[in-house]
Amino acid sequence: MGPDVVIRMEGVWKRFGLPMPRWLGGAAREEARPWVLRDINLQVKRGETLAVVGRNGAAKSTMLRILAGVTPPTRGRIEVRGRVFPMIEVTGGLHQELTGRENIRLIGAIVGVPRREFARLLPQIEEFTELGAWLDQPIRTYSTGMMARLGFGVGACLSSEVVLIDEALSVGDLAFQNKTLARIRQMHEQGTAIVVVTHSLDTAQFIAQRGVVLEDGRIVAAGSSLQALRAYEQLVFHGRQRRAQASIAAARIYGADGNTAQCVEIGAPFGIEVECRLSRPAGEALFSLAIVNDAGVTCVWNVSAEEGLRCTAAAGKLRLRAWYAENRLMKGHYRVDFAVQDGASFAVMEQLAGVASFAVTGPGRARGVVAMRPRWDLSAADDQPAPEV
């Protein structure tokens, strides 16, 4: 294992259940104890974030539990270097009768954090969880969101070489979710290797550099996070047997200089570029773009034909660009959804969520969906003197 590799899985197989009687034939024994994981091979380097996506029952959580040492593999080899913090069930190890502060110390002792290090980290954990006086109350009095804050806060502040996250990024309210995503990005920059299981495609694309798709316990696709998410979308929306009539090769956000952008300033123009390939002629193909915020609200939705773009191209590779000269989006994180339809039959040839993502940044405290600057006016009411403005 190379010096930068902190997680390595070679030929890992896993099945559950008690050993079957010897009098059962080989085929019957196999059927009675089916494989949950099948020949998993992957590695994760220091400072890399890997997203694991797949449908329910694909064995994503089982793979994390094996990496955490909760259950051993039936076959294969696993190497994990450094301290591992598993956020597999953020509230699972909490003791109901202990206070939040006592639970924090208990978790630290379980994962082997020295007392001096933990004393230094405790104020950071308190600040991150934002529980205030509730930290000294028994957690049986906590709401579900408060317990999730406590469990995630410990893992987010401890110094670990490897962090395993199983659907823990959706804990708490929207503000705390944004805080956890920012913390994950910071951990990545500090060199922590992160493996995250998530059903949120926006989250996976925002925090992960690479991705794998699990199906029936096997890795059926791997690559960049965008490539993995495309493969997952194809698996879900089109099924294994259906061949897509259009495919997306690349997508990006770009600025006025034509360069790819991850962030856009409030009011600054920007564009969306999508490269796609049509496997057959589509008459007058219709393209649609949707810009969706973190709350799942569609802030902008545009259809090419309704705005003057006519496409009579034959099958082949196309580059679609949409330029937004007026950017009225408020601060926040956004994803881009894309679809292409046959203009004659209106049949959907391809549709993918989260082909690109970006953030809108800017000064001030204002929030919302769109930027609309009012003209403020303050006057006296009931013949009272007007206050000075």
N, C-alpha and C positions, 0 to 999 in steps of 0.2 A: 504494500500500500504506500503510495507516494506521500511525501511530507505534507502536502496540502490537503490530502484526502482524510476526512474525519469519520465518514460513514462508508462502509462497503458491505454490500450483500452479494453473495455468490451462490447461485443455484439454490435459492431458499424455497423450500416447500413446507406447507403446513396443513395438517389435518387434526381435527379434534375427535374426542370420543375414546372409549376404552378399547383395548385390544380385542379383536374378534376371535371366537373359538376356532381352533385349528381345523375342526371338521368342516368348516365352511370352505367352499372352493375359492380359488383366487379371485374370480370375477365377483362373487358374492361378497367377499371381504372388501374389495375395492368399492363396491356400490354402497356397502353399509357405512363406510368411512370415507366419504368423498374428500378430495383435496380442496382446501379453502384458498391457499396460495399455491401458485404453480411456477416454479423456475424463475424466481425474481432475481434479476441482476441489475444493480445500480450502484452508483457512488455519488457522494456529495462532498464538495470541497469546503474548506474553511471560508466563511463569509458568503456562502451561497445559500439562496433560498429556493427550495424545491416545492412546488405545488403538486399535490396528489389529488386527482379528480376522478370521478367515476360515478356510476349509478349506485343506488342503494343495494347493498349485498355484494358489492364488488370486492370486499375484503380490505378496504382502505384502512379501517381502524385496526384490523388484525395485524397489518404490516407495521403500524406504529407501535402496537403493544409488543411485538417481537423486538423492535429497535429499543424499546424502553426496558426490555428484560422482564416484562410481566409474564410472558409465556415464551418458551423456547421454540425454535424451528424444529420440524420433524426431520428435515434434511437441509443440508447446505451450511454455509459459513457466514458469520456476521462479525464485523469489527467496528467498534465505535470508540473513538478516542476522546478523552477528556470528560468533564462533568456533564451529565445529561439531566435536563429538567423536562419531564414529560407533562405537558398540559393536556393530558388525554381526557380528563374529566375534572375541570377546574374546581368543582365543589365536592368531589368524591372523597377526599381525604380530610375534610374538615370535621372537627368534633363539636357537636351541637351544644354541649354544656360549657365549653371553653369560650372565652372572649375572643374577639377578633385578633387582638394583640397576642394572646396565648397561642392561638392557632398559627399565627405567622411564625412564632418561635418553634412550634412543633414541626412545621413543614421544613424550616431551615435545618433542624436537627436530623430529620429523616433523610434529607438529600446530602447531609454531611458538610454543612457550612460551618467553619470554625466560629467560635463565639465572638472573637474580635471583629471578624469580617461582617458578621451578622449585625453587631452593634453599630457598625458604620453604615450598613444598608438600611436599617430600620427606619430612620427618618425619610429616606427616599421612598420606601414602600408606603409609609403613612401618607406622604404627599401624593403619590400616584393614585392610591385608592380613593382619596377624597372622602373618607368615611368619618373623619373628625372624631367627635365624642363617641360615636358608635363603636369605635375600635375597642372600647373597654366594656362593651355589653356582650352577653352571651349571643352566639350567632344564631341560636334558635329564634331570636327576636328579629333576625334580618329578613329582608325580602330576598327573592331569588336574584334580583339584579345586584344587591349589595354583596351577597355571597359570591357571585361571579366576579365582582370587582376585587374582592379579597383574594380569591384563588389566582386570578390572572395577575394581580399586582405583584404577588411574590415572585412568580416566574419571570415577569417582565423586568424586575429590578435585580435579580440575582445574576452574578457573573457566571455564565455557563458556556461551554464550547459547543454544545448541541442542545437545541430546543425543539421539542416535538409538540405540535399543536393539532388538536383534533376538534375542529369546529368551535374553537374558543374565541374566535375573533368577532363573533356576533353578540358577545355579552354586553349587558348594560344598555344605556340609552345611546342615542345617536352621537352625542358629544363624546361619550366615553369610547365608543367604537372608533371614532376618528383618532382619539388619543392612542388607542391600542395599535392602530395601523401605523401611526407615526413612530411609536416605540419599536415596532417590528422593523421598520426601515432603519432606525438608529442601531438596533442590534446587528443587523446585516452589515452596516458600515463599520462596526466595531470588530467584525471578524467572526461573529457567531454563525454557525451552520444551522439552518432552520428547515424543518420538514413540516409542511402544513397541509392538513386534509381539510378541504372546504368544498361546499357546493356553490359558493359565491364566485362567479366567473370574474366579476369586477375586482374582488379582493385578490384573487389569484394573479390576475394580470398586473395589479398595482404593486404587489410586494414581491413577486417571484420572478427570478430570471429564467428558470427552467421548469418544466412540468412533465408529468407522466400521467397516462390514462390507464386505469385498471378496469378490466372487464372479466368477470368470471375467474378472478384470482390471478389473471395474467396481465403483464404490461403490454398493451396493444398499440400504444403510441408514446413517443418521447421526443423531446426537442426543446425549443424555446417555449416560454409560457404561452405565447400566442399560438404557436404550432400545436401545442397540446390542447389548448382550448378549442381550436378549430376542429381537431380530431374528435374531441368530446361532443361538440355541437353536432358534428356529422353523425356520430354514433346515436345521439338522442333523437335528432329530428328526422334523420333519413334511414336509420337502421343499417344493419350490416349488408343487406342484400341490395339496397337501393343505391344506384350510382348517381351522384349529384350531377345535375345538368349545368351547373356553374360552380366554380371554385374560386376562392380568394387567395391570391398569392402574397399580398402585402397590404398594409394599411398604416397610415401615419397622420399626425397633425403637423402642419407646417405654418411658418410665419411669413411676414411680408418679404423677408429675404430669401424665401424658398427653403430654408433649412428646417429640419425636423425639430419640433418643439414639444417639451413635456409640460410646460406651463405657459399660460397666456395671461397677460395683464387685463384687468377689467377695461373694457372699451377698445382694446387693441384688436385689429382684424386678424383673422386666421383662416386656414383652409383645412379641409379633410381630403385626403387622397387615398383611393382604394384601387388596387390592381386586381382584376378578376379575369377569369378565362371562361368563355362560354363553350360548352361542348357541342352545341347545335345552334343554328340560327334561331333568333327569338323574335322575329318580326320587329316591331318597335319596342325594344326592351325598356322596361320601366325600372328605374333605380330609386330607392328610398333610403334616406338617412335619418336617424333619430338620435338626438343628444339627450341622455338620461342622467339625472343626478343620483347622489348616493341614496336618496330615499325612494328611488324607483320611479320618480316623476319624469315623464317625457316633457322636457322643456322646449325642444324644437323638433319638428318633424317636417321633412321636405320630400316631395316626390318630383323627380326630374321632369316628367312630361308636363306637369302643371306649371312649371316655371320655365318653359321654353326649350328644354333640351330634347332633341329628337335623336333616337339611336336606331339606325337601320343596318348596323354592322352585322356581318356574317359571324360564324363561329370563330373564336380566336381570343387573343389576349387584348384586354382593354384597360385603359387607365382613366378612371373617373376622378374629377376634381370638383369640389364645391367650395367656393370662396365666400366667406361671411365678412363683408366689408363693415357691417354694423354688428358689433358684439355687445349684446345687452345682458349677457350672463353674469350673475353675481358670483362671489367667491365660493369655491367648493370644488369637489372632484366630480368628474363626468366621464361617462363611457359613450362610445359611438356604436349604435346598432345599424346593420346594413342588410338590405334585401334587394333581390332582382327578380322581376316577374316577366313572363312572356306577355308582350303587349297585346297579342291577339286573343289569347285564352285567359289571361290574368293568372295563369298557374304560377305558383312560386317555384322558381328555379334554384334559389338559395336564399337562406336567411341566417344570419349569425349575430349573436349579441356580443358586445364588447370587442369588436375588431380593433379598436384603439381606445385609449384613455388619456385624459389630460386634466390638469388643474387650472382653475382661474384664480389668480392672486391679485392683491391690491391693498391699498390703505383703508383705514376706517373699520368700523365695527358692524357695518350694515350686512345683513344676511337676507336670504330669500331665493327667488328663482331668477328674476330679471332685474336689471338696473333701470330704475325710472326716477329721475331727479325732479322732485316737485318744486314749485315756487312757494316758499314759506311766507306766511303773513300772520301777524299777531296784532290784534286790535282789542280795544276795551269793550267790555260787555256791560249792559245795564248802567250806562253813563258813568262808569268808573274810569279813573285815569288809566291810560294804557301803560303797561310796564315797559321799561326801556329794553330794547333788543340790541 
